[in-house]
Amino acid sequence: LSPSGKMVYVTMPRWQHLLVLGTLLVIAAAEEEVKASPVAVAISVMLMGSIGFQMLMFYLVNWPDRDIQRYSWQVISNTISIFSAVLLFQAFNSIVEEKLIEGTSPIVEVVIDISQMLFWLIMMQIVLAVTSGAIQEIIGGAEPDMEKVELNLKSWSVLFSHIAGFSTINAWGSLQQKFFMGSALQTLLVVPLGYIGLSIVYKLLDLVREHIAQMDDGEKDEFEEKWDEETEEAENDVAGLSLSFLTVQALRFHISGILPNQEGIEDWEDSISHGGEQWRSLLLCALVFFMLSLLVLNSERFVKEPSEHLERAIEILNNYFTFGMCWCLFYGVRWAISSTQFTEENALLMVVIAMFLSAAGFSFIFVLDKIQDNNLFGDDAEMATAAVEKLISGLGILIGFSWEQSFDTAVGVVAAGMKLECPPLVSKMVMSMVLVLLVFPAWRNYILTTEQELNEEVTEEGAQKATLKRYAEQHFNLFMTHQTSEHDLDKAHLLMKKHRRTAHGLRHTGRAPDGLKHLQVTAHGVTEVDDQHHGKKRGTHQGRGDLAVSLLG
């Protein structure tokens, strides 16, 4: 509008129109200051956290050091298994709480929770009996392949032991919350009660396994032995996981004066109220648990021929201290980060905790590698390997549980945001099942198999096969490279055959009789073939340095 009152039209280039429009939108958004919804925050932080975690894994599983690769795959495998197990249990437990427990008396709640624990323990027995092939003669069918049996047993035993472990936490935790919550000492009394209860249940289940094993021919075959062995190991994990959690609950109650609920969760106001002295005390408890776990490992050296019951008690005690260290670390870090009060969004807080513990846990892998390289766990290789395996298992529990807590928080927020379209109980169950159906098969078929292959490399036979595999990869690359000469291809082929015989302990079909020499004629001359290892297994341990092989030298 001009001073004279006439309308004046000003023509501007298109880019100026877009610039003006964009500026107006920014100004409008700044004035409005729309706050992101909890659902948006949950989705955003989970997306960023997941991408960061995945990229970290790519770096570690491709690290040049084979030990770092092996430890990384072990931690990832344990993380995925604990994540899937807790997510499944939380989904089923939500249904039990809403449909069966809500509105009942404390004694009825405890009975239902213990019944749920027994259900998962019995399901673990049944699933492992089927996957091990122990009841194949009863249900019919061909004898299974032992390699497939071992893979199936490993995957299902880990999953169901963790589900049963958290159902046991829930059962004894319910007892702790309803009848032993007067003081920290009272809450601690549930630990020996829980151990006695599990020992009785384990004894009864063991009698059932023995009866089933003797049903067909009166003897235990290799599949029935495998079933019994894997089931006992899973039961030991259940005991160590659950009893350590109950102990840490009592420790948290003693340190802070606040008893968390049976899932270990505190009210928001309580969770951000812990000062530096409290979270440092909990981290100190983690160190004590770690030292005690090493002490238990060393105790096996002083007991020459322990009985079966003593050996199992030592294994449960070792699990107890290892997992106790992890629970103290998890809640100590959670108290420390929560006390900063940097956010009011629980979803964001849980992702930050998960990312911190993931970075710290995977960084600790390098510490474990140095400890192993310098024999700081002692010269006993078997004991050192056992110590590392327990710590790796603990790290998996630590990282997996932290991510499950993050996902559970995010799923709960999203379910609450969709409550008008779908009941939260149903939407939470569907999202949990979809996540597990996506994650579990990939873990079982790819992650677990890779972990087992890397674990075999620390054995003598496995190291030889791993070396052969690397020779085969180099052989393939030589054939795919057009610069490789025919002479090098011929030489590589002969060397591949030789390394194959060594790895599998085979004799050369054309081996020279005694008194004669086996010669190899090439364009570079005549050389004697060394057959001294043919048909034999090497007597030295193959470390990761032996895997840095070169087919042609």
Summary of the structure (lengths in Angstrom):
residues: 553
radius of gyration: 29.7
end to end distance: 86.6
largest distance: 121.7
contacts: 1675
relative contact order: 0.10
helix: 75%
strand: 1%
